[in-house]
C-alpha cells in the first residue's frame, strides 16, 4: 500500500522555524515529483514547494516562501523534508506532502497553479502548522 506520513508541524512564534518530514512507502520515490501543499481555513489548497525526480533536481517554491523554505529529499530513506524558516502568521495552514508521476522531471508543472492539487497521485494526511504573531 502507498503511504505518505507527514510530521513535524506545531505551534511557533513568528520568525521561528519548523522542519516538516514526510515518510513515503509503497512506490518508487525516485521516479516521482514530491513536495508540499498547504491549505488554510477557507482557502484553496496551494502548492508550496516541490522537487523533481532523481537526476533532475529542479525545485519550485511559491513566491511567498522563496528564501525562507528549503525542500530536500532522501530517496535512500524515502523521506521528503521542508525546512521552514522565518515563519509568518500567513504560513498558518495544514501542510500536506504529495507525490506525482506526472512530469516528474519538471515538478513546477504539477505544483504551480490553482488546479495543481488535482495532478497529485498520492497524499499524506496533513500536519498543522500554526504561526502566532
Buried (B, 14 or more C-beta within 10 A) or exposed (E): EEEBBBBBBEEBEEEBEBBBBBBBEEBEBBBBBBBBBBBBEEEEBBBBBBBBBBEEEEBBBBEEBEEBBBBEBEBEEBBBBBBBBEBBEEBBBBBBBBBBBBBBBBBBBBBBEEEBBEBBBBBBEBBEBBBEE
